[in-house]
Amino acid sequence: MSGPDKPKVIGEEWSDERVRSFLDIRPWDSAENADFNALLKAYQAMRAEDFERFIGFFVAEGRDLNAAGPDGETILDLIARHRRSADYARALEKAGANKTATAGD
């Protein structure tokens, strides 16, 4: 929340520790895929350059870039539909992420 007593922070630098902390995020619903959930939360919270760093840490831990969400789509399927997410999609593709065969059909 911003206001007179709390100025809005723009361009804040994220430490590796803060970026890595998203590896520990778990879904509320135990039926949801933890890897998909961590990717989604990181995408929603991070700038593209921080998200790309997160992807590096994510892959290094042996996590699944192609994990499916509740609707059967990968995070790349979801991101590819967003107009301003090209940098996020490129980071995922560079790391080896794939779209599902039915995405966009």
N, C-alpha and C positions, 0 to 999 in steps of 0.2 A: 504494500500500500504506500502510495506516495502522498505527500502533502507538505505543508510548510515546515513541519517538524521532522520530516523524513524525505529528503530529496530523492528523486528517481535516479537509479543507477543505470547508466548506459555504457556498454562496452566493457563490462567487468571481466577481468581475466579469471579463468577457472584453472585451479591447480590440478595436477595429475590426480592427487588424492580425491578431490571433489568429483572429477570425471569418473574415476574408478568406483566411487561410492555407488554409482548406478548399477554396478554389477551385483550388488547385494539386494536390490529391490526385488521383492516377491509379490506376486498377485494376491489379492484378497481371496479370490476363488481358487481353491487348490486344483480345480479342473483346468484352469487356464495355463497355457505353456509359459513357464518362467522365463525362457529365453525371449519369446515374442514380447512378453510384458516388459522386460528390461529394455529391449530395443525401442519399444513404443514410448516408454517414459523418457528415455534419453532423447529421442527425436523431438518429443514435445517440449523438453526443457532446455535443450542445448542449441547454440549456434552451430552452423555447419562445420566449422573448423574444430570445435570441441567434440561434435558428434563423430567426426572422422577419427579423432584420437581415441574416443570411446570404442569405436569399432576395432581398432588395433588391439586394445586391451581385451575386448570381448573375444576376438578370434584367438589371441594368445592363450586364453583360458580354455580353449576347446569348445566354446559355446556355439550354438547352431544359428547361423545367419538366416537360414531358410525355415526356421520354426514357424509353424502355422498358428494363426490366431483363432479365435472362436468361430469365425466364418470360413476358415480354411485357407485364407490368404496369408502370404508372407508380408513382412514389414515393407519390402520393396514394392509389392503390389499396391499397398496402401499409399505409400509415399509418392509413387509414380503418378497418382491421380491429382496430386496437389500442385498447383501452378508454380509456386515459389519454392519448390523443394528439389530442384535439379542438382544442386550441390550435394544434398543428402543422398539422393539416388546414386550419383556418381561414386560417392564414398563406399556405398554398399556394393555396387557392381565391381569396383576396383578390388574389394576384399573377397569377391566370389559369390555374392548373393544372387539369387535367381528369382524370377517371377514364376508363379504357378502357371501351368498350361492354360487354365481357364480364366486367368485374370484379364479383365477388359473385354471379355467376350459377351 
